[in-house]
Amino acid sequence: MKQEYMGVVVDRSLKTDSDFNALNVIGHRQVGSWRLMLVSVADEKFVALAEKLQNSMINIQDGCWYAHFFRGVELVVVYQDRVFMATVDPSTWAEAVHYGFDHGIPSEQLDFHPRTVKDALSYFGVID
């Protein structure tokens, strides 16, 4: 059985619209001026996609951004220049949260939501 990661990417974090082409977008949600994309990626392609995503993100000097991915209990937070492995349990997020906070991301934006398939599909309106 193939495993997939699901993830959330903010469109403004990417340098150009053409950088969306590498993403398998399955849903969108507008939150203020941000357009969030729900994406999926096969397990065997995840490392390559994470590297491509990092290369596609705006320079960290222009603002710190992240994308987060989840699969089962795994949580992966991809910043422009760092990747953190954790679980969906918030008690495992300290390093990823501190890194983001230290680089100017408000703590309320470091909630890595949604982080389950069911919550993601509901949040993005893919299912009720």
C-alpha positions in Angstrom: 0.0 0.0 0.0 1.4 3.4 -1.0 1.8 5.9 1.7 1.3 9.6 1.1 2.1 12.7 3.0 -0.4 15.5 3.0 0.7 19.1 3.6 -0.2 22.7 3.8 1.8 25.3 1.7 1.1 29.0 1.6 1.2 30.4 -1.9 3.1 33.6 -0.8 5.9 31.5 0.5 6.9 30.5 -3.1 9.0 32.7 -5.4 6.8 32.3 -8.5 3.5 30.8 -9.5 5.3 28.3 -11.6 6.7 26.8 -8.4 3.2 25.4 -7.8 3.7 23.0 -10.8 5.6 20.5 -8.6 2.8 20.3 -6.2 -0.2 18.0 -6.3 -2.8 20.5 -5.1 -6.0 18.9 -3.8 -7.6 21.9 -2.2 -7.4 25.7 -1.6 -8.5 27.9 1.2 -8.2 31.7 1.4 -7.2 33.1 4.8 -6.9 36.8 4.7 -4.3 37.6 2.0 -2.9 34.1 2.1 -4.0 31.3 -0.1 -3.3 28.0 1.5 -2.9 24.9 -0.6 -3.6 21.4 0.6 -1.1 19.1 -1.2 -0.3 15.4 -1.3 2.9 13.7 -2.2 3.8 10.0 -2.4 6.2 8.7 0.3 8.9 7.9 -2.1 8.9 11.4 -3.6 8.7 13.3 -0.3 12.4 14.0 0.2 12.8 15.4 -3.4 9.6 17.5 -3.1 10.8 18.9 0.3 14.1 19.9 -1.3 12.4 21.4 -4.3 10.0 23.3 -2.0 12.9 24.7 0.0 14.5 25.9 -3.2 11.2 27.5 -4.4 10.6 29.4 -1.2 11.4 33.1 -1.0 14.8 33.9 0.6 14.7 33.7 4.4 16.0 37.3 4.6 12.7 38.3 3.0 10.6 36.6 5.7 10.5 33.2 7.3 8.0 30.7 5.9 7.3 27.1 6.4 5.1 24.3 5.0 4.1 21.3 7.1 3.3 17.8 6.1 1.8 14.9 8.0 1.4 11.2 7.6 -0.2 9.1 10.4 1.5 10.4 13.5 4.5 11.9 11.7 4.8 15.7 11.3 7.5 17.3 9.1 8.0 21.1 9.2 9.9 22.4 6.1 11.4 25.9 6.5 13.5 27.5 3.8 16.7 26.3 5.3 15.8 23.7 7.9 13.6 20.6 8.2 12.2 19.4 11.5 10.8 15.9 12.2 8.2 15.6 15.0 4.8 14.0 15.6 1.3 15.4 15.5 1.6 15.6 19.3 2.4 19.3 20.2 4.8 18.2 23.0 7.3 17.2 20.2 7.3 20.5 18.4 9.6 22.6 20.6 12.5 22.8 18.2 10.3 23.6 15.1 8.3 26.2 17.0 11.3 27.9 18.6 13.0 28.1 15.2 10.0 29.8 13.6 9.5 32.1 16.5 13.2 33.1 16.5 12.8 33.9 12.8 9.8 36.2 13.2 6.8 33.9 12.9 4.1 34.7 15.5 3.5 31.8 17.9 -0.2 31.6 16.9 0.9 30.8 13.4 3.0 27.8 14.6 0.1 25.5 15.4 0.7 23.3 12.3 -3.0 23.0 11.6 -4.4 20.9 10.1 -2.4 17.9 10.9 -4.6 14.9 10.2 -6.1 13.8 7.0 -9.7 14.1 8.3 -9.1 17.7 9.6 -7.3 18.7 6.5 -10.0 17.5 4.1 -12.7 19.2 6.3 -10.7 22.5 6.7 -10.1 22.7 3.0 -13.8 21.9 2.2 -12.9 18.7 0.3 -15.3 16.8 2.5 -18.0 17.9 5.0 
